[in-house]
């Protein structure tokens, strides 16, 4: 049996591309899969993506888009009204309208709130790479917020959901874990000594390649749709 773990980057509602990617894995839908969060928003099929992951019971960590959805109570529209007020709130401006469209009903979207709330900030897997380090999956880089003995040392969940330390390169190297994360769109996956950044912009961006990316661990082989 294949003992690899396949970590998939931000799907953002792109169900067809997700299915195409999983079909490229050696064991396809029977693979051990973990998602880095941001299952929803921007793409056309957020509900189908969430339903698929729930039905298959795949692992997933919390993304900043799931958090934004919860904070906005699922509603992407600015309900404050008033002259010169924007139509959309912060969640709406970040793709929330597409998510609501895919559900077709706000109350139906709220049915998935419990699922979003139960998503962990990170997942630690005991499978080890060539240096003997275990795998930690998070939405954005966690290395600056977790110690080598696996103690989370930040007061704020947003640190792990929103930081873009991959851009400035200020990511602490770890001797005990290898961190795989998404969040920040890059032209291609970046693999360094103790981390891999795999978000390449399936939702469309001038800075990405428009692909949905997956990394096989512990080999660190990259697979794209």
Beta strands, then each sheet from edge to edge (+ up, - down):
strand 1: 5-8
strand 2: 32-35
strand 3: 59-60
strand 4: 122-128
strand 5: 134-138
strand 6: 177-181
strand 7: 190-191
strand 8: 195-197
strand 9: 213-217
strand 10: 221-224
sheet 1: 3+ 2+ 1+ 9- 10+
sheet 2: 4+ 5- 6- 8- 7+
end
